[in-house]
C-alpha cells in the first residue's frame, strides 16, 4: 500500500499531508502529556518491532506470501496515540532509508497506514470488546478490527490515487478494495494469532485493560477519530456518494463554474463501459465481506479458544 | 553488524559523502518535488534529471551493481501501481509519465540514503525543531532495527529447525508465536534501555 513518488498531484499530497500532520500532532501531544517516562524507549523499540515483524512473510496460497501491516496490533498493544507515532516512524524510516514509499507521498502513506489503520482499527476493537469479553472477545475484536482497518485504508489509498487523476476511481477502487478484502483476512488472522501468543506468555501486556496510562481517554480518541473522518470524507466520499453531481448543479445554478472544476468528478468512468458496475459490485462485495469477516472472526475465536478455558483467564 | 545491509554504503568517503547532510537532504527534496510537479510529458526534463543523477551516482563512487539491485527490488512497486493506469482511456501517456517520475524519485532517494548516514539526517531534523519525541523514537528505532531483525531471523531459524510439519495453519501459528515473542523481548529490552539511559544521566 506504499504509494511511490509521482503518483499523487500537489493538491492530494498537500491535503493528505495536512491531515496526517494533524493526526501525528494530536498523537504527539497526547503522548507528551500521558506517556510515563519509562515508556519512551518502548516507542522506539515498538517501531523497530513493527518494522521487523513486517519483514516476516506468511505463506499464502500458491507460493505467494503476505506480511503484516501492524497498525491494529500496535494500537491494541500500545494505545492509539503511541501506535500512530510508532507507525509514522516506521514509514519515515522506510521512506528515507529504504526508499520504500515516496517523499511527496509520505503524508498520504502516513495518513493511510499510520493514522487511519490504527485509529479505525482501535475504535472497532474497543467497540467489540465492549460487547464481547474474555479471550474469545479479544480474538474476534482484533481479527475483525484488522480486517476493517485494512480495507478502509486501501479504500482511502484508492481515493487518493483517483483524486490525483492518476488512476480513475472506477479502476482504483475495485482493484484496491478487492485485493485488500483478501489481504485483510490475512492481516486479521495474523493480528489475532500474535495477540493470542502474547497473551499466553505475558497476559499483562494485553489484558491490563489496555494501558491505563495512555489509552482509555475518550478525548484522545475523539481528536484522532475526527481527523480520520475528515480523511475519509475528502478522499472517499466524493466518489462514493452522489454529492459531486449535486454540488455541480448548485454551482451551475449560481454560475460558479470554478467550484465544479475543482471537484474531482469521476467523469472518465462513464466512458468505460462496465466500470461503473464494477464499483457497485465492489461495494456490495465489501458489505457482504464485512459480515463474512465478522463470522470468520467468531469462528477463529471458537477454534483458538476451547469453551472451558474461556472466561477464566481474561475477563 | 551483519544486518547493516541497506545503508551500508552511507558511511563511505567520496565527494558526495563529504557534503553536509542538510544540503543533500534539501537537494534530494527539491529534485523530487520538481519532478513530481512537472507535467507528465516533460521528457527533456526527465532525461536531463536522469543524466544529472547518474553523474552524481558516479561521483559518489557507489558500486553500480548495488544501485541497480536496489532499483530492481523497488521498481516493481512503482510498476505495479503504474500498470493500473494503463487500463483507463489515455492511459499510455499517464503510464509512461508516472513511470518516469517514480523511477527518478526512487533513484534520488536511493542516492540520498546511501550517501548520508541516518544519524546525520536525524541531526538535521533536530535542528529543524522537529518534536523531540519523534526524533528520539526515530533514533532508537534506527539503533535497534538491526538488532531486532537479527533476533527475528535467529528465532525464525530456530523455529524452522524444530518444526517439521508443513501445514499452512501450523506455520502461521508458529510464525505468530515468533512475532509475539519478539514483542515481549522488545518490551523487556526497552525496560533495560530505560535503566541504562537513566544511569547515564538522561534528562
Interface residues (C-beta under 8 A of the other chain):
Chain A: X2 X3 X4 X5 X6 X7 X8 X10 X13 X24 X28 X31 X32 X37 X38 X39 X40 X41 X42 X43 X44 X45 X46 X47 X48 X49 X51 X52 X53 X55 X56 X58 X59 X68 X77 X85 X86 X88 X89 X90 X92 X93 X95 X96 X97 X98 X99 X100 X102 X103 X104 X161 X166 X167 X168 X171 X172 X175 X189 X190 X193 X194 X195 X196 X197 X198 X200 X201 X202 X205 X268 X271 X272
Chain B: X6 X7 X28 X29 X32 X33 X35 X36 X37 X70 X74 X77 X78 X81 X82 X84 X85 X87 X88 X89 X94 X97 X98 X100 X101 X102 X104 X105 X106 X109 X110 X112 X113 X118 X121 X131 X133 X134 X136 X137 X138 X139 X140 X141 X142 X143 X144 X145 X147 X148 X149 X151 X152 X156 X168 X171 X172 X173 X175 X176 X177 X178 X179 X180 X181 X182 X183 X184 X186 X187 X189 X190 X191 X193 X194 X197
